[in-house]
């Protein structure tokens, strides 16, 4: 069995999600160390106990030690949560390597599929650390908006890992009375759901931006879930995983929730804004923009039919007009559900 240790929890990434996790873990009495890339953000948090860039108005407990020095954050930590955007995950984990120990447990809180390699986030972590030692890697996912988590609102999500010991250990160590973790052995399904729902959420935003109603949104989300499930199963995941928190739960939140960055991107697209302008106006990353490319490439590689994802890729990266994308989807050959 894994040993429970009252060691610090290291959280790599001081965006909204990483900061909310730090607040949550510290609120449960854990010593937390938070790594931030920006030195001025470290200074600001230390001085004000707030993260004005990524999670304004959320109080960060004094027990959260903030630093941009990896050795300081990682030394002595047993649980290492990596909460950075998917496109920088590989470079950030590479920077962690000199400070890592075989006894650490790694938790990916990133959501995406890496462009080029088509690896899931836990696979990227394992790929980087693997030449040094074989890491124990899990993933957390579910319907979570960082501001609500930081406020201590009741939240439920999933911790997934191939090892039962690891996922049960992390469930015990990371759960709090307001932050409930369920375990799942299907890390493939959990991570595919986490990544691809962002693409579908952009499409849901497009529907709103075009002025279309609830009928269209509900149909799109339902068929989007079908596409996510197809891809997850083709990758070796379980169909039932996509009807849980990391699948339907996260998809519903990201597609309907007003705090969803991916949905906001879609709304702006539907209203006629160009993707470059939208991205330039956002401080935080909308993961679905980059993930659309890797999702479509992975689906083509595995011969998985994903018409909504295909159309969103064309809108985001090939200049297809949003209204034309909707028309193309509605005019496809009629078939059985």
ROZADO-708067 format. One record per residue (C-alpha): residue number from 1; residue in three letters; x negated, y, z negated. Coordinates in nm, 3 decimals, padded with zeros to 5 digits. Layout:
<zanus>
nr: NUM, rest: ALA, east: X, north: Y, up: Z
...
</zanus>
This chain:
<zanus>
nr: 1, rest: UNK, east: 00.000, north: 00.000, up: 00.000
nr: 2, rest: UNK, east: -00.107, north: 00.359, up: 00.052
nr: 3, rest: UNK, east: -00.209, north: 00.548, up: -00.255
nr: 4, rest: UNK, east: -00.018, north: 00.856, up: -00.359
nr: 5, rest: UNK, east: -00.265, north: 01.133, up: -00.428
nr: 6, rest: UNK, east: -00.203, north: 01.482, up: -00.556
nr: 7, rest: UNK, east: -00.437, north: 01.619, up: -00.293
nr: 8, rest: UNK, east: -00.378, north: 01.936, up: -00.092
nr: 9, rest: UNK, east: -00.165, north: 01.930, up: 00.219
nr: 10, rest: UNK, east: -00.337, north: 02.096, up: 00.515
nr: 11, rest: UNK, east: -00.113, north: 02.264, up: 00.770
nr: 12, rest: UNK, east: -00.283, north: 02.361, up: 01.095
nr: 13, rest: UNK, east: -00.095, north: 02.643, up: 01.263
nr: 14, rest: UNK, east: 00.064, north: 02.949, up: 01.105
nr: 15, rest: UNK, east: 00.342, north: 03.002, up: 01.356
nr: 16, rest: UNK, east: 00.701, north: 03.002, up: 01.238
nr: 17, rest: UNK, east: 00.724, north: 02.625, up: 01.196
nr: 18, rest: UNK, east: 00.386, north: 02.583, up: 01.026
nr: 19, rest: UNK, east: 00.463, north: 02.870, up: 00.788
nr: 20, rest: UNK, east: 00.807, north: 02.727, up: 00.705
nr: 21, rest: UNK, east: 00.651, north: 02.388, up: 00.632
nr: 22, rest: UNK, east: 00.394, north: 02.556, up: 00.407
nr: 23, rest: UNK, east: 00.668, north: 02.736, up: 00.213
nr: 24, rest: UNK, east: 00.867, north: 02.412, up: 00.180
nr: 25, rest: UNK, east: 00.576, north: 02.198, up: 00.063
nr: 26, rest: UNK, east: 00.457, north: 02.465, up: -00.181
nr: 27, rest: UNK, east: 00.810, north: 02.497, up: -00.317
nr: 28, rest: UNK, east: 00.795, north: 02.128, up: -00.404
nr: 29, rest: UNK, east: 00.489, north: 02.191, up: -00.617
nr: 30, rest: UNK, east: 00.223, north: 02.084, up: -00.367
nr: 31, rest: UNK, east: -00.105, north: 02.265, up: -00.316
nr: 32, rest: UNK, east: -00.094, north: 02.385, up: 00.044
nr: 33, rest: UNK, east: -00.365, north: 02.517, up: 00.270
nr: 34, rest: UNK, east: -00.255, north: 02.693, up: 00.587
nr: 35, rest: UNK, east: -00.483, north: 02.748, up: 00.885
nr: 36, rest: UNK, east: -00.415, north: 03.052, up: 01.103
nr: 37, rest: UNK, east: -00.596, north: 03.126, up: 01.425
nr: 38, rest: UNK, east: -00.580, north: 03.505, up: 01.391
nr: 39, rest: UNK, east: -00.810, north: 03.650, up: 01.123
nr: 40, rest: UNK, east: -00.589, north: 03.958, up: 01.085
nr: 41, rest: UNK, east: -00.291, north: 03.730, up: 01.015
nr: 42, rest: UNK, east: -00.489, north: 03.559, up: 00.738
nr: 43, rest: UNK, east: -00.562, north: 03.899, up: 00.585
nr: 44, rest: UNK, east: -00.199, north: 04.011, up: 00.618
nr: 45, rest: UNK, east: -00.056, north: 03.699, up: 00.455
nr: 46, rest: UNK, east: -00.311, north: 03.714, up: 00.174
nr: 47, rest: UNK, east: -00.223, north: 04.077, up: 00.106
nr: 48, rest: UNK, east: 00.156, north: 04.072, up: 00.149
nr: 49, rest: UNK, east: 00.253, north: 03.700, up: 00.117
nr: 50, rest: UNK, east: 00.451, north: 03.737, up: 00.439
nr: 51, rest: UNK, east: 00.393, north: 03.636, up: 00.801
nr: 52, rest: UNK, east: 00.526, north: 03.938, up: 00.991
nr: 53, rest: UNK, east: 00.429, north: 03.799, up: 01.333
nr: 54, rest: UNK, east: 00.605, north: 03.464, up: 01.327
nr: 55, rest: UNK, east: 00.831, north: 03.441, up: 01.020
nr: 56, rest: UNK, east: 00.914, north: 03.789, up: 00.890
nr: 57, rest: UNK, east: 01.092, north: 03.837, up: 00.557
nr: 58, rest: UNK, east: 01.004, north: 03.488, up: 00.430
nr: 59, rest: UNK, east: 00.806, north: 03.491, up: 00.105
nr: 60, rest: UNK, east: 00.497, north: 03.268, up: 00.111
nr: 61, rest: UNK, east: 00.412, north: 03.134, up: -00.236
nr: 62, rest: UNK, east: 00.082, north: 03.226, up: -00.398
nr: 63, rest: UNK, east: -00.009, north: 02.857, up: -00.405
nr: 64, rest: UNK, east: -00.040, north: 02.858, up: -00.024
nr: 65, rest: UNK, east: -00.404, north: 02.932, up: 00.054
nr: 66, rest: UNK, east: -00.448, north: 03.082, up: 00.400
nr: 67, rest: UNK, east: -00.769, north: 03.068, up: 00.599
nr: 68, rest: UNK, east: -00.898, north: 03.059, up: 00.956
nr: 69, rest: UNK, east: -01.189, north: 02.834, up: 00.850
nr: 70, rest: UNK, east: -01.119, north: 02.469, up: 00.929
nr: 71, rest: UNK, east: -01.361, north: 02.330, up: 00.664
nr: 72, rest: UNK, east: -01.190, north: 02.528, up: 00.390
nr: 73, rest: UNK, east: -00.843, north: 02.415, up: 00.494
nr: 74, rest: UNK, east: -00.922, north: 02.048, up: 00.558
nr: 75, rest: UNK, east: -01.163, north: 01.966, up: 00.275
nr: 76, rest: UNK, east: -01.005, north: 01.718, up: 00.036
nr: 77, rest: UNK, east: -00.671, north: 01.705, up: 00.219
nr: 78, rest: UNK, east: -00.499, north: 01.369, up: 00.260
nr: 79, rest: UNK, east: -00.202, north: 01.480, up: 00.473
nr: 80, rest: UNK, east: -00.285, north: 01.698, up: 00.775
nr: 81, rest: UNK, east: 00.016, north: 01.849, up: 00.953
nr: 82, rest: UNK, east: -00.061, north: 01.986, up: 01.299
nr: 83, rest: UNK, east: 00.194, north: 02.254, up: 01.393
nr: 84, rest: UNK, east: 00.053, north: 02.434, up: 01.696
nr: 85, rest: UNK, east: 00.196, north: 02.482, up: 02.047
nr: 86, rest: UNK, east: 00.163, north: 02.170, up: 02.260
nr: 87, rest: UNK, east: -00.064, north: 02.330, up: 02.521
nr: 88, rest: UNK, east: -00.333, north: 02.412, up: 02.262
nr: 89, rest: UNK, east: -00.303, north: 02.094, up: 02.056
nr: 90, rest: UNK, east: -00.597, north: 01.918, up: 02.219
nr: 91, rest: UNK, east: -00.836, north: 02.210, up: 02.173
nr: 92, rest: UNK, east: -00.727, north: 02.272, up: 01.813
nr: 93, rest: UNK, east: -00.767, north: 01.906, up: 01.712
nr: 94, rest: UNK, east: -01.107, north: 01.903, up: 01.884
nr: 95, rest: UNK, east: -01.206, north: 02.196, up: 01.664
nr: 96, rest: UNK, east: -01.097, north: 01.999, up: 01.356
nr: 97, rest: UNK, east: -01.318, north: 01.697, up: 01.434
nr: 98, rest: UNK, east: -01.627, north: 01.785, up: 01.226
nr: 99, rest: UNK, east: -01.405, north: 01.819, up: 00.916
nr: 100, rest: UNK, east: -01.198, north: 01.501, up: 00.949
nr: 101, rest: UNK, east: -01.219, north: 01.185, up: 00.739
nr: 102, rest: UNK, east: -01.086, north: 00.834, up: 00.811
nr: 103, rest: UNK, east: -00.865, north: 00.845, up: 00.498
nr: 104, rest: UNK, east: -00.656, north: 01.135, up: 00.627
nr: 105, rest: UNK, east: -00.301, north: 01.092, up: 00.755
nr: 106, rest: UNK, east: -00.209, north: 01.307, up: 01.056
nr: 107, rest: UNK, east: 00.142, north: 01.440, up: 01.118
nr: 108, rest: UNK, east: 00.223, north: 01.595, up: 01.454
nr: 109, rest: UNK, east: 00.482, north: 01.870, up: 01.419
nr: 110, rest: UNK, east: 00.428, north: 01.980, up: 01.780
nr: 111, rest: UNK, east: 00.688, north: 01.916, up: 02.050
nr: 112, rest: UNK, east: 00.585, north: 01.863, up: 02.409
nr: 113, rest: UNK, east: 00.428, north: 01.642, up: 02.674
nr: 114, rest: UNK, east: 00.075, north: 01.743, up: 02.771
nr: 115, rest: UNK, east: 00.040, north: 01.866, up: 03.126
nr: 116, rest: UNK, east: -00.205, north: 01.661, up: 03.327
nr: 117, rest: UNK, east: -00.240, north: 01.360, up: 03.097
nr: 118, rest: UNK, east: 00.137, north: 01.325, up: 03.037
nr: 119, rest: UNK, east: 00.056, north: 01.222, up: 02.680
nr: 120, rest: UNK, east: 00.293, north: 01.268, up: 02.388
nr: 121, rest: UNK, east: 00.161, north: 01.483, up: 02.104
nr: 122, rest: UNK, east: 00.066, north: 01.195, up: 01.874
nr: 123, rest: UNK, east: -00.118, north: 01.037, up: 02.166
nr: 124, rest: UNK, east: -00.317, north: 01.357, up: 02.215
nr: 125, rest: UNK, east: -00.416, north: 01.355, up: 01.846
nr: 126, rest: UNK, east: -00.521, north: 00.990, up: 01.869
nr: 127, rest: UNK, east: -00.705, north: 01.050, up: 02.197
nr: 128, rest: UNK, east: -00.918, north: 01.329, up: 02.049
nr: 129, rest: UNK, east: -00.995, north: 01.163, up: 01.715
nr: 130, rest: UNK, east: -01.018, north: 00.805, up: 01.846
nr: 131, rest: UNK, east: -01.384, north: 00.816, up: 01.955
nr: 132, rest: UNK, east: -01.481, north: 00.909, up: 01.595
nr: 133, rest: UNK, east: -01.241, north: 00.682, up: 01.403
nr: 134, rest: UNK, east: -00.896, north: 00.531, up: 01.453
nr: 135, rest: UNK, east: -00.653, north: 00.782, up: 01.305
nr: 136, rest: UNK, east: -00.321, north: 00.710, up: 01.136
nr: 137, rest: UNK, east: -00.075, north: 00.937, up: 01.318
nr: 138, rest: UNK, east: 00.293, north: 01.012, up: 01.263
nr: 139, rest: UNK, east: 00.536, north: 01.267, up: 01.410
nr: 140, rest: UNK, east: 00.812, north: 01.472, up: 01.251
nr: 141, rest: UNK, east: 01.107, north: 01.603, up: 01.448
nr: 142, rest: UNK, east: 01.469, north: 01.698, up: 01.413
nr: 143, rest: UNK, east: 01.711, north: 01.992, up: 01.420
nr: 144, rest: UNK, east: 01.502, north: 02.258, up: 01.246
nr: 145, rest: UNK, east: 01.494, north: 02.634, up: 01.287
nr: 146, rest: UNK, east: 01.198, north: 02.767, up: 01.089
nr: 147, rest: UNK, east: 01.376, north: 03.064, up: 00.924
nr: 148, rest: UNK, east: 01.647, north: 02.837, up: 00.784
nr: 149, rest: UNK, east: 01.392, north: 02.586, up: 00.656
nr: 150, rest: UNK, east: 01.196, north: 02.868, up: 00.492
nr: 151, rest: UNK, east: 01.513, north: 02.988, up: 00.315
nr: 152, rest: UNK, east: 01.558, north: 02.643, up: 00.167
nr: 153, rest: UNK, east: 01.876, north: 02.561, up: 00.356
nr: 154, rest: UNK, east: 01.953, north: 02.187, up: 00.361
nr: 155, rest: UNK, east: 01.760, north: 02.025, up: 00.645
nr: 156, rest: UNK, east: 01.732, north: 01.667, up: 00.768
nr: 157, rest: UNK, east: 01.471, north: 01.536, up: 01.008
nr: 158, rest: UNK, east: 01.277, north: 01.222, up: 01.100
nr: 159, rest: UNK, east: 00.924, north: 01.102, up: 01.030
nr: 160, rest: UNK, east: 00.818, north: 00.844, up: 01.288
nr: 161, rest: UNK, east: 00.518, north: 00.615, up: 01.295
nr: 162, rest: UNK, east: 00.438, north: 00.263, up: 01.407
nr: 163, rest: UNK, east: 00.320, north: 00.177, up: 01.055
nr: 164, rest: UNK, east: 00.600, north: 00.124, up: 00.804
nr: 165, rest: UNK, east: 00.362, north: 00.200, up: 00.517
nr: 166, rest: UNK, east: 00.264, north: 00.531, up: 00.672
nr: 167, rest: UNK, east: 00.614, north: 00.654, up: 00.747
nr: 168, rest: UNK, east: 00.747, north: 00.553, up: 00.402
nr: 169, rest: UNK, east: 00.448, north: 00.719, up: 00.236
nr: 170, rest: UNK, east: 00.500, north: 01.043, up: 00.428
nr: 171, rest: UNK, east: 00.874, north: 01.034, up: 00.362
nr: 172, rest: UNK, east: 00.804, north: 01.019, up: -00.011
nr: 173, rest: UNK, east: 00.529, north: 01.281, up: -00.007
nr: 174, rest: UNK, east: 00.703, north: 01.538, up: 00.214
nr: 175, rest: UNK, east: 01.070, north: 01.512, up: 00.116
nr: 176, rest: UNK, east: 01.219, north: 01.769, up: -00.120
nr: 177, rest: UNK, east: 01.574, north: 01.816, up: -00.255
nr: 178, rest: UNK, east: 01.647, north: 02.047, up: 00.042
nr: 179, rest: UNK, east: 01.423, north: 01.886, up: 00.305
nr: 180, rest: UNK, east: 01.531, north: 01.529, up: 00.369
nr: 181, rest: UNK, east: 01.317, north: 01.295, up: 00.578
nr: 182, rest: UNK, east: 01.448, north: 00.976, up: 00.737
nr: 183, rest: UNK, east: 01.202, north: 00.717, up: 00.866
nr: 184, rest: UNK, east: 01.196, north: 00.577, up: 01.220
nr: 185, rest: UNK, east: 00.962, north: 00.321, up: 01.373
nr: 186, rest: UNK, east: 01.026, north: 00.455, up: 01.725
nr: 187, rest: UNK, east: 00.766, north: 00.731, up: 01.759
nr: 188, rest: UNK, east: 00.799, north: 00.715, up: 02.139
nr: 189, rest: UNK, east: 01.170, north: 00.792, up: 02.139
nr: 190, rest: UNK, east: 01.133, north: 01.058, up: 01.870
nr: 191, rest: UNK, east: 00.861, north: 01.245, up: 02.059
nr: 192, rest: UNK, east: 01.027, north: 01.220, up: 02.401
nr: 193, rest: UNK, east: 01.347, north: 01.355, up: 02.249
nr: 194, rest: UNK, east: 01.157, north: 01.637, up: 02.080
nr: 195, rest: UNK, east: 00.987, north: 01.740, up: 02.402
nr: 196, rest: UNK, east: 01.255, north: 01.707, up: 02.669
nr: 197, rest: UNK, east: 01.541, north: 01.863, up: 02.472
nr: 198, rest: UNK, east: 01.362, north: 02.195, up: 02.519
nr: 199, rest: UNK, east: 01.400, north: 02.164, up: 02.896
nr: 200, rest: UNK, east: 01.771, north: 02.087, up: 02.865
nr: 201, rest: UNK, east: 01.813, north: 02.377, up: 02.621
nr: 202, rest: UNK, east: 01.676, north: 02.618, up: 02.883
nr: 203, rest: UNK, east: 01.939, north: 02.483, up: 03.122
nr: 204, rest: UNK, east: 02.208, north: 02.539, up: 02.857
nr: 205, rest: UNK, east: 02.091, north: 02.897, up: 02.826
nr: 206, rest: UNK, east: 02.110, north: 02.940, up: 03.204
nr: 207, rest: UNK, east: 02.475, north: 02.835, up: 03.190
nr: 208, rest: UNK, east: 02.548, north: 03.110, up: 02.938
nr: 209, rest: UNK, east: 02.341, north: 03.364, up: 03.129
nr: 210, rest: UNK, east: 02.544, north: 03.294, up: 03.440
nr: 211, rest: UNK, east: 02.863, north: 03.366, up: 03.247
nr: 212, rest: UNK, east: 02.991, north: 03.009, up: 03.261
nr: 213, rest: UNK, east: 03.194, north: 02.857, up: 02.980
nr: 214, rest: UNK, east: 03.196, north: 02.581, up: 02.724
nr: 215, rest: UNK, east: 03.307, north: 02.311, up: 02.969
nr: 216, rest: UNK, east: 02.992, north: 02.355, up: 03.174
nr: 217, rest: UNK, east: 02.764, north: 02.369, up: 02.869
nr: 218, rest: UNK, east: 02.912, north: 02.055, up: 02.715
nr: 219, rest: UNK, east: 02.881, north: 01.863, up: 03.041
nr: 220, rest: UNK, east: 02.522, north: 01.974, up: 03.090
nr: 221, rest: UNK, east: 02.414, north: 01.882, up: 02.737
nr: 222, rest: UNK, east: 02.583, north: 01.543, up: 02.759
nr: 223, rest: UNK, east: 02.422, north: 01.458, up: 03.090
nr: 224, rest: UNK, east: 02.095, north: 01.601, up: 02.960
nr: 225, rest: UNK, east: 02.103, north: 01.354, up: 02.674
nr: 226, rest: UNK, east: 02.148, north: 01.077, up: 02.930
nr: 227, rest: UNK, east: 01.833, north: 01.195, up: 03.110
nr: 228, rest: UNK, east: 01.631, north: 01.216, up: 02.789
nr: 229, rest: UNK, east: 01.742, north: 00.867, up: 02.694
nr: 230, rest: UNK, east: 01.647, north: 00.725, up: 03.034
nr: 231, rest: UNK, east: 01.297, north: 00.866, up: 03.007
nr: 232, rest: UNK, east: 01.251, north: 00.756, up: 02.646
nr: 233, rest: UNK, east: 01.353, north: 00.399, up: 02.727
nr: 234, rest: UNK, east: 01.127, north: 00.393, up: 03.034
nr: 235, rest: UNK, east: 00.839, north: 00.499, up: 02.809
nr: 236, rest: UNK, east: 00.913, north: 00.218, up: 02.563
nr: 237, rest: UNK, east: 01.142, north: 00.399, up: 02.321
nr: 238, rest: UNK, east: 01.476, north: 00.282, up: 02.182
nr: 239, rest: UNK, east: 01.805, north: 00.409, up: 02.317
nr: 240, rest: UNK, east: 01.959, north: 00.444, up: 01.969
nr: 241, rest: UNK, east: 01.687, north: 00.686, up: 01.859
nr: 242, rest: UNK, east: 01.826, north: 00.949, up: 02.096
nr: 243, rest: UNK, east: 02.162, north: 00.945, up: 01.918
nr: 244, rest: UNK, east: 01.999, north: 01.045, up: 01.590
nr: 245, rest: UNK, east: 01.842, north: 01.357, up: 01.444
nr: 246, rest: UNK, east: 01.543, north: 01.365, up: 01.679
nr: 247, rest: UNK, east: 01.764, north: 01.322, up: 01.985
nr: 248, rest: UNK, east: 02.122, north: 01.448, up: 01.980
nr: 249, rest: UNK, east: 02.069, north: 01.650, up: 01.662
nr: 250, rest: UNK, east: 01.773, north: 01.847, up: 01.793
nr: 251, rest: UNK, east: 01.928, north: 01.882, up: 02.139
nr: 252, rest: UNK, east: 02.250, north: 02.027, up: 01.999
nr: 253, rest: UNK, east: 02.066, north: 02.276, up: 01.779
nr: 254, rest: UNK, east: 01.828, north: 02.393, up: 02.051
nr: 255, rest: UNK, east: 02.099, north: 02.418, up: 02.316
nr: 256, rest: UNK, east: 02.362, north: 02.601, up: 02.107
nr: 257, rest: UNK, east: 02.167, north: 02.776, up: 01.831
nr: 258, rest: UNK, east: 02.115, north: 03.150, up: 01.867
nr: 259, rest: UNK, east: 01.762, north: 03.122, up: 01.719
nr: 260, rest: UNK, east: 01.650, north: 02.890, up: 01.999
nr: 261, rest: UNK, east: 01.366, north: 03.040, up: 02.205
nr: 262, rest: UNK, east: 01.423, north: 02.791, up: 02.487
nr: 263, rest: UNK, east: 01.790, north: 02.880, up: 02.507
nr: 264, rest: UNK, east: 01.700, north: 03.251, up: 02.515
nr: 265, rest: UNK, east: 01.468, north: 03.189, up: 02.809
nr: 266, rest: UNK, east: 01.754, north: 03.023, up: 02.996
nr: 267, rest: UNK, east: 01.998, north: 03.305, up: 02.917
nr: 268, rest: UNK, east: 01.751, north: 03.559, up: 03.054
nr: 269, rest: UNK, east: 01.696, north: 03.349, up: 03.368
nr: 270, rest: UNK, east: 02.071, north: 03.324, up: 03.422
nr: 271, rest: UNK, east: 02.098, north: 03.701, up: 03.395
nr: 272, rest: UNK, east: 01.844, north: 03.748, up: 03.672
nr: 273, rest: UNK, east: 01.516, north: 03.808, up: 03.490
nr: 274, rest: UNK, east: 01.195, north: 03.658, up: 03.628
nr: 275, rest: UNK, east: 01.019, north: 03.391, up: 03.423
nr: 276, rest: UNK, east: 00.691, north: 03.586, up: 03.405
nr: 277, rest: UNK, east: 00.872, north: 03.887, up: 03.260
nr: 278, rest: UNK, east: 01.054, north: 03.669, up: 03.007
nr: 279, rest: UNK, east: 00.738, north: 03.500, up: 02.884
nr: 280, rest: UNK, east: 00.552, north: 03.831, up: 02.862
nr: 281, rest: UNK, east: 00.825, north: 03.968, up: 02.633
nr: 282, rest: UNK, east: 00.803, north: 03.675, up: 02.386
nr: 283, rest: UNK, east: 00.551, north: 03.646, up: 02.104
nr: 284, rest: UNK, east: 00.628, north: 03.281, up: 02.031
nr: 285, rest: UNK, east: 00.611, north: 02.995, up: 02.278
nr: 286, rest: UNK, east: 00.918, north: 02.842, up: 02.445
nr: 287, rest: UNK, east: 00.785, north: 02.489, up: 02.484
nr: 288, rest: UNK, east: 01.033, north: 02.389, up: 02.753
nr: 289, rest: UNK, east: 00.869, north: 02.612, up: 03.014
nr: 290, rest: UNK, east: 00.546, north: 02.412, up: 03.023
nr: 291, rest: UNK, east: 00.712, north: 02.082, up: 02.932
nr: 292, rest: UNK, east: 00.940, north: 02.101, up: 03.238
nr: 293, rest: UNK, east: 00.639, north: 02.030, up: 03.459
nr: 294, rest: UNK, east: 00.507, north: 01.732, up: 03.260
nr: 295, rest: UNK, east: 00.858, north: 01.593, up: 03.213
nr: 296, rest: UNK, east: 00.926, north: 01.588, up: 03.585
nr: 297, rest: UNK, east: 00.584, north: 01.439, up: 03.660
nr: 298, rest: UNK, east: 00.634, north: 01.165, up: 03.402
nr: 299, rest: UNK, east: 00.985, north: 01.090, up: 03.531
nr: 300, rest: UNK, east: 00.858, north: 01.062, up: 03.887
nr: 301, rest: UNK, east: 00.571, north: 00.838, up: 03.777
nr: 302, rest: UNK, east: 00.818, north: 00.603, up: 03.605
nr: 303, rest: UNK, east: 01.088, north: 00.636, up: 03.876
nr: 304, rest: UNK, east: 01.338, north: 00.782, up: 03.629
nr: 305, rest: UNK, east: 01.622, north: 00.990, up: 03.769
nr: 306, rest: UNK, east: 01.638, north: 01.330, up: 03.591
nr: 307, rest: UNK, east: 01.827, north: 01.576, up: 03.814
nr: 308, rest: UNK, east: 01.876, north: 01.845, up: 03.546
nr: 309, rest: UNK, east: 01.508, north: 01.842, up: 03.452
nr: 310, rest: UNK, east: 01.414, north: 01.850, up: 03.821
nr: 311, rest: UNK, east: 01.631, north: 02.155, up: 03.885
nr: 312, rest: UNK, east: 01.497, north: 02.335, up: 03.577
nr: 313, rest: UNK, east: 01.143, north: 02.271, up: 03.697
nr: 314, rest: UNK, east: 01.238, north: 02.423, up: 04.033
nr: 315, rest: UNK, east: 01.394, north: 02.727, up: 03.864
nr: 316, rest: UNK, east: 01.097, north: 02.780, up: 03.631
nr: 317, rest: UNK, east: 00.812, north: 02.705, up: 03.868
nr: 318, rest: UNK, east: 00.935, north: 02.709, up: 04.229
nr: 319, rest: UNK, east: 01.163, north: 03.012, up: 04.241
nr: 320, rest: UNK, east: 01.497, north: 02.832, up: 04.278
nr: 321, rest: UNK, east: 01.785, north: 03.061, up: 04.182
nr: 322, rest: UNK, east: 01.976, north: 02.946, up: 03.871
nr: 323, rest: UNK, east: 02.313, north: 02.958, up: 04.046
nr: 324, rest: UNK, east: 02.176, north: 02.744, up: 04.329
nr: 325, rest: UNK, east: 02.049, north: 02.492, up: 04.074
nr: 326, rest: UNK, east: 02.398, north: 02.461, up: 03.922
nr: 327, rest: UNK, east: 02.555, north: 02.428, up: 04.267
nr: 328, rest: UNK, east: 02.306, north: 02.157, up: 04.365
nr: 329, rest: UNK, east: 02.382, north: 01.957, up: 04.049
nr: 330, rest: UNK, east: 02.758, north: 01.979, up: 04.101
nr: 331, rest: UNK, east: 02.734, north: 01.876, up: 04.466
nr: 332, rest: UNK, east: 02.535, north: 01.558, up: 04.405
nr: 333, rest: UNK, east: 02.682, north: 01.227, up: 04.522
nr: 334, rest: UNK, east: 02.977, north: 01.116, up: 04.309
nr: 335, rest: UNK, east: 02.906, north: 00.813, up: 04.091
nr: 336, rest: UNK, east: 03.009, north: 00.611, up: 03.788
nr: 337, rest: UNK, east: 02.907, north: 00.751, up: 03.449
</zanus>
